């Protein structure tokens, strides 16, 4: 046992000296190539093995022949170890360089394409993360392009919608100034109608800007779903009567919701106005509410005949109206809650999301069903 401890001591001293001499070199190379660092580690390991073995051999007073045999075996092992380390280092460096070149394509139009060569687990994980990052960047670019397109579309439509009423207001004002208006009262009523329309457009733009800027504040309180739907129906009843559309109250789940009643009422009003406008005379618009697990769904169903499937995902985009920009005829009364600028449904979505909910639309038999999904309050 003492001989073994002595041999272990000589081996530790020899290997330790080699390790102490090689450690500074390893630290100096830690910022250099991975291949060089791996090779340096292999060299230090081989030197430690050779030094430890040589120290033990000298302590055992081996013959020159036996010592030569031991050193020859160690030399062959060292050569194989160093060659293996060099090849491994080259493989790691080649993979790293290939991944570096591929990483330059992250975020480009062509997209990230991982190299075909096999990687170690770490580089494979890095490649997968780069691919995921590229996908997130691509999705962000798609959202940005969609948002920019909707903004350009909105500006074009609003500019179009402003041109005609402003021109009409100018013509009527000039006629009143020159005293050539045959019926001044009618001109005054028309001016008031156009001003109301423009005011509604400005109000919708301001509301939408608050929603998109995160400056929208809510005053939530526990209210009954029955009350929300009753108030929305009462507000839309005159408009429905004018257009010959029947308002029908469907089944309503007896559940409360924790919402800002005024804002949810506005969202329901926007949905009802759109439904009434899209439903032909003698048609029907139905409202209902149901409980789905931890949510309450408020639904407005119209008789518009349906929306083309390719357009369903665009219904709640800012400024989208499903048709080329339409300017109301001068003097025609604006619909309550609708500026005609294509902002009503975007405001509905913003209000729903501000309540941690969502807005959706789907085609049903004969029309569309717009839904506002809100979180149900937790039992106290």
Residue, then its C-alpha position, 0 to 999 in steps of 0.5 A: x500500500x505504501x508503494x502505491x501511495x508513493x507512486x501516486x505521489x510521484x505521478x501527482x507531482x509530475x502531472x501537477x507541474x505540467x498542469x501548472x505550466x500549461x494553465x497560463x497558456x490555456x488562459x491566454x488562448x481562451x479568447x482565441x479559436x476554439x480549435x486552438x483552445x482544444x488543442x492546448x488542453x490536449x497538449x496539457x493533458x498529454x504532458x501531464x500524463x507523460x510527466x507523471x508516468x516519467x516521474x514514476x518510471x524514474x522513481x522505480x529505477x527502470x532499466x533504459x530499455x524498459x524506460x524507452x518502451x514506456x516513453x515510446x508507448x506514451x509518445x504514440x498515445x500522445x500523437x494519437x491524442x493530439x491528432x484527435x484533438x486537432x481533428x475535433x477542433x477543426x470540426x467544431x470550427x468548421x461548424x461554427x463558421x458555417x453557423x456564423x455565415x448562416x446567422x447573417x441571414x437572420x432577419x433577411x428577406x430570404x430567411x435563416x437556413x441552417x447549414x446541412x452539416x451535423x453539429x454538436x448539441x450546443x451548436x444545434x441548440x443555437x441553430x434552432x434558436x436562430x431559426x426561432x428568432x428568424x421566425x419571430x422577426x419575420x412575423x414582426x415584419x409581417x405585422x408591421x407591413x400589415x399595420x403600415x398598409x392599413x394606416x396608408x389605407x386609412x389615410x387614403x379613405x379619410x382623405x377621400x371622405x373628408x373631401x366631399x363634405x368639406x367641399x359641400x360645407x364651403x359651397x353652402x357657406x358661400x351660398x349663405x354669404x352671397x345671399x343666393x340660398x333659396x332655403x337658408x334653413x335647409x342649408x343650415x340643417x345640411x351644414x349641421x349634418x355634415x359637421x356632426x359627421x366630421x365630429x364623429x370621425x374625429x371622435x373615432x380617430x381620437x378613441x382609436x389613437x388612445x387605444x393604440x397608444x395604451x392611454x385607454x383607461x377603464x373604470x370597471x364595475x360589476x354589471x349585468x349582461x342583461x343590462x348591457x344588452x338592453x341598453x345597446x338595443x334601446x340605443x339602436x332601436x331608432x336606427x333599426x326602425x328607420x332602416x326597417x330592421x327587426x332587433x331580436x333579443x336572443x338567449x342571455x346567460x344570467x351572469x355578471x361581468x366586470x367591465x367598463x359599462x360605458x365602453x362595452x356599451x360603445x362596442x356593442x353599439x358599433x356592432x349593432x350599427x354595422x349590423x343594421x347597415x349591412x342587413x336589408x330591410x325586413x331583415x333581422x339583427x339578433x343579440x345574445x350572451x352565453x357563458x363558456x367556461x371562464x368567459x362570457x361571449x356577447x354576440x351580434x348576428x346580422x343578415x348581411x349574407x356573409x363576408x368572403x372568407x379571404x376578408x374575414x381576418x381583415x374585418x377588425x383592421x383599422x380603416x377596412x370597410x370591405x369595399x372601396x372608400x364610400x363617401x356619404x351623400x352630402x346632407x344625408x344623416x350620419x348613423x349614430x356611432x358610425x363616422x363612416x371612416x371604417x374605424x368602428x370595428x377596430x375600436x370594438x377590437x381595441x375595447x375588447x382587448x383592453x378588457x383582456x378579451x378578444x373580438x371575432x367574427x364568423x359566417x353563419x347562415x344568412x349573415x355574420x356573427x360578431x362576438x366579444x369574449x370577456x373574462x368572467x369574474x371570479x367568484x368572491 
